[in-house]
Amino acid sequence: MEFSTWLTFFAASWAISISPGPGAIAAMSAGLNHGFRYGYVIIIGLVLGIWSQLLIVGVGLGALIGASATAFTVVKWLGVGYLVWLGIQQWRAPARPMVALSDSQEVVTQRRLVLRAWMINVVNPKGTVFLLAVVPQFIDVSQPLLPQYLIIGTTLALTDMVVMSGYTALASRVLGALKESHHIRAMNRIFGSLFVLAGSLLALFKRSN
């Protein structure tokens, strides 16, 4: 991949990462509920989800989702259901201040946070369709494909880690200012509603013909 091509993709990847979506909501939710140091691991799951999407596109399964109405619909409604379920869980979360990791009340493991974030990106067909539309523009088919996909995957991971860490840190700062249970309850319900909204928007998403 030529440097000028990579530079263009690098600029595009920032726009991709900054644009609000389920990943940003998940990062802010983790920062709100667990603080930055603990909630930051969710970014690992988000990046793994991006790489999974890129792998799907790279091996051709993305083309199947893009061409098959049935495959697209199945993946889309899996994503809708998962986001709505996360929203309900967030809405019903107990209104308690953040606790230390050693506290026995902490029941959400970092492994669970990573898996949750990975699922958010993997079952989002918008990501697959987007990568199908964007990635081929930066691929030179006359050159080996694996190094190009590695560069693209690394670039997406870098920008997403920076942006999502910003979202997580911002939410964790908000968390530090929340002392009363009704404040925490209100924030939980805001983020729960945002997850449900993201699921509703995904339900309205259609493949371009």
C-alpha positions as CSV (number, residue, x, y, z in Angstrom):
1,M,0.0,0.0,0.0
2,E,1.4,3.3,-1.0
3,F,1.9,6.0,1.6
4,S,-0.5,8.4,0.0
5,T,-3.2,5.7,-0.1
6,W,-2.6,4.8,3.5
7,L,-2.7,8.5,4.5
8,T,-6.2,8.9,2.9
9,F,-7.4,5.7,4.7
10,F,-5.9,7.0,7.9
11,A,-7.9,10.2,7.6
12,A,-11.1,8.2,6.8
13,S,-10.5,5.9,9.8
14,W,-10.7,8.8,12.2
15,A,-14.0,9.8,10.8
16,I,-15.2,6.2,11.1
17,S,-14.1,6.0,14.7
18,I,-15.4,9.4,15.9
19,S,-18.9,8.9,14.4
20,P,-21.3,8.0,17.2
21,G,-22.5,4.5,17.2
22,P,-23.0,1.4,19.5
23,G,-19.2,1.2,20.1
24,A,-19.1,4.8,21.4
25,I,-22.1,4.1,23.6
26,A,-20.5,1.0,25.0
27,A,-17.3,2.8,25.7
28,M,-19.0,5.6,27.6
29,S,-21.2,3.1,29.4
30,A,-18.1,1.2,30.6
31,G,-16.4,4.4,31.7
32,L,-19.6,5.5,33.6
33,N,-20.1,2.2,35.4
34,H,-16.5,1.0,36.0
35,G,-14.2,4.0,35.7
36,F,-11.4,4.4,33.1
37,R,-8.8,1.9,34.4
38,Y,-11.3,-1.0,34.6
39,G,-13.7,0.0,31.8
40,Y,-10.9,0.6,29.3
41,V,-10.7,-3.1,28.6
42,I,-13.9,-2.8,26.6
43,I,-11.9,-1.1,23.9
44,I,-10.0,-4.4,23.4
45,G,-13.3,-6.1,22.6
46,L,-14.3,-3.3,20.2
47,V,-11.1,-3.6,18.3
48,L,-11.4,-7.4,18.2
49,G,-14.9,-6.9,16.8
50,I,-13.5,-4.6,14.1
51,W,-10.8,-7.2,13.2
52,S,-13.5,-9.9,13.1
53,Q,-15.6,-7.7,10.7
54,L,-12.5,-7.2,8.5
55,L,-11.8,-10.9,8.5
56,I,-15.4,-11.5,7.4
57,V,-15.0,-9.1,4.6
58,G,-11.6,-10.4,3.6
59,V,-12.7,-14.1,3.3
60,G,-15.8,-13.2,1.3
61,L,-18.5,-13.7,3.9
62,G,-19.2,-10.0,3.9
63,A,-20.1,-10.3,0.2
64,L,-22.7,-13.0,1.2
65,I,-24.2,-10.7,3.8
66,G,-24.2,-7.9,1.2
67,A,-25.8,-10.0,-1.5
68,S,-28.1,-12.3,0.5
69,A,-31.2,-10.7,2.0
70,T,-31.7,-13.6,4.3
71,A,-28.2,-13.6,5.7
72,F,-28.3,-9.8,6.1
73,T,-31.7,-9.9,7.9
74,V,-30.5,-12.6,10.3
75,V,-27.4,-10.8,11.3
76,K,-29.2,-7.4,11.5
77,W,-31.9,-8.7,13.9
78,L,-29.3,-10.5,16.0
79,G,-27.6,-7.1,16.4
80,V,-30.9,-5.3,17.1
81,G,-31.8,-7.9,19.8
82,Y,-28.4,-7.7,21.4
83,L,-28.4,-3.9,21.6
84,V,-31.9,-3.7,23.0
85,W,-31.0,-6.4,25.6
86,L,-27.9,-4.3,26.6
87,G,-30.2,-1.3,26.9
88,I,-32.6,-3.1,29.2
89,Q,-29.7,-4.3,31.4
90,Q,-28.2,-0.8,31.6
91,W,-31.7,0.6,32.4
92,R,-32.1,-1.9,35.3
93,A,-28.6,-1.6,36.6
94,P,-28.4,-0.8,40.4
95,A,-27.9,2.8,41.2
96,R,-24.7,2.5,43.2
97,P,-21.4,4.4,43.1
98,M,-18.4,2.7,41.4
99,V,-16.7,0.2,43.7
100,A,-13.1,-0.9,43.8
101,L,-12.1,-4.0,42.0
102,S,-11.5,-5.8,45.2
103,D,-15.0,-5.1,46.4
104,S,-17.2,-8.2,46.4
105,Q,-20.0,-6.2,44.8
106,E,-18.1,-6.0,41.5
107,V,-19.7,-8.8,39.4
108,V,-18.9,-7.7,35.8
109,T,-15.6,-9.3,34.9
110,Q,-13.2,-7.7,32.4
111,R,-13.5,-10.8,30.2
112,R,-17.3,-10.2,30.1
113,L,-16.8,-6.6,29.2
114,V,-14.5,-7.6,26.3
115,L,-16.9,-10.2,25.1
116,R,-19.8,-7.7,25.2
117,A,-17.9,-5.2,23.2
118,W,-16.8,-7.8,20.6
119,M,-20.4,-8.9,20.2
120,I,-21.5,-5.3,19.7
121,N,-19.3,-4.9,16.6
122,V,-19.6,-8.4,15.2
123,V,-23.4,-8.5,15.1
124,N,-23.6,-5.1,13.4
125,P,-24.1,-5.6,9.7
126,K,-23.7,-1.9,9.1
127,G,-20.0,-2.5,9.9
128,T,-19.7,-5.3,7.3
129,V,-21.5,-3.3,4.6
130,F,-19.4,-0.2,5.4
131,L,-16.2,-2.1,5.2
132,L,-17.4,-3.7,1.9
133,A,-17.9,-0.2,0.5
134,V,-14.8,1.4,1.9
135,V,-12.0,-1.2,2.0
136,P,-11.9,-2.2,-1.7
137,Q,-11.1,1.5,-2.6
138,F,-7.8,1.2,-0.8
139,I,-6.8,-2.3,-1.9
140,D,-4.5,-2.9,-4.8
141,V,-5.4,-6.3,-6.2
142,S,-2.2,-6.5,-8.1
143,Q,-0.3,-6.6,-4.8
144,P,-0.3,-9.2,-2.0
145,L,-3.6,-8.8,-0.1
146,L,-2.6,-10.0,3.4
147,P,-0.1,-7.1,4.1
148,Q,-2.7,-4.6,2.9
149,Y,-5.4,-6.0,5.2
150,L,-2.9,-6.0,8.1
151,I,-2.2,-2.4,7.5
152,I,-5.9,-1.5,7.3
153,G,-6.7,-3.6,10.5
154,T,-3.8,-2.0,12.4
155,T,-4.9,1.5,11.3
156,L,-8.5,1.0,12.3
157,A,-7.4,-0.5,15.7
158,L,-5.1,2.5,16.4
159,T,-7.7,5.2,15.7
160,D,-10.5,3.3,17.4
161,M,-8.4,2.8,20.5
162,V,-7.6,6.5,20.7
163,V,-11.2,7.7,20.1
164,M,-12.8,5.1,22.4
165,S,-10.4,5.8,25.2
166,G,-11.5,9.4,24.9
167,Y,-15.1,8.4,25.2
168,T,-14.4,6.1,28.2
169,A,-12.3,8.8,29.9
170,L,-15.0,11.4,29.4
171,A,-17.7,9.1,30.9
172,S,-15.4,8.2,33.8
173,R,-15.0,11.9,34.6
174,V,-18.7,12.2,34.7
175,L,-18.8,9.2,37.0
176,G,-16.5,11.0,39.5
177,A,-19.0,13.8,39.8
178,L,-22.0,11.5,40.5
179,K,-22.5,11.0,44.2
180,E,-26.2,10.6,44.6
181,S,-28.0,7.4,43.7
182,H,-30.6,9.2,41.7
183,H,-27.9,10.8,39.5
184,I,-26.4,7.3,38.8
185,R,-29.8,5.9,38.1
186,A,-30.5,8.7,35.6
187,M,-27.2,8.1,33.8
188,N,-27.9,4.4,33.6
189,R,-31.2,5.0,32.1
190,I,-29.8,7.5,29.6
191,F,-27.2,5.0,28.4
192,G,-29.8,2.2,28.4
193,S,-32.0,4.4,26.2
194,L,-29.1,5.1,23.9
195,F,-28.5,1.3,23.5
196,V,-32.2,0.8,22.6
197,L,-32.1,3.8,20.3
198,A,-29.0,2.3,18.5
199,G,-30.9,-1.0,18.2
200,S,-33.9,0.8,16.7
201,L,-31.8,2.6,14.2
202,L,-30.1,-0.6,13.2
203,A,-33.6,-2.1,12.7
204,L,-34.3,0.6,10.2
205,F,-31.0,0.0,8.3
206,K,-31.4,-1.5,4.8
207,R,-28.9,-2.8,2.3
208,S,-28.3,-0.5,-0.7
209,N,-29.5,-2.2,-3.9
